[in-house]
Amino acid sequence: MPTDEENALIEAGIASDADTYKLSAAEFSQLKRVGKPLAADSTKARITDALTSSTHFQ
């Protein structure tokens, strides 16, 4: 988490950029997670690296 000083710099940067704004709590609550699913939601089986130290080029 940012310190109060860092947060003030972040807020100033947001305020000075005409192409962005700080989301309201209502807007923030509408966001959806993207990217990798959480481990509990994953339907894929976990795999490991098949290479061992003996197969690496030396």
C-alpha positions, -999 to +999 in steps of 0.1 A: +000+000+000+013+035-008+022+059+020+002+090+024+028+110+005+029+085-023-009+084-024-010+122-027+014+120-057-008+093-073-039+114-068-022+145-082-012+125-113-047+113-118-061+148-114-036+162-139-043+137-166-073+146-188-075+110-201-082+094-168-102+097-136-105+080-102-133+055-102-162+059-078-170+030-055-200+021-077-178+020-108-151+000-090-177-026-079-186-031-116-151-042-125-146-079-133-114-099-129-095-108-160-065-130-166-056-163-149-084-179-129-080-183-092-066-218-082-100-229-068-117-220-101-092-237-124-104-268-143-069-275-157-046-301-142-013-288-129+017-300-148+054-298-140+085-291-161+094-324-177+131-314-180+155-325-153+189-312-146+204-342-165+187-331-198+199-295-198+227-285-221+260-281-204 
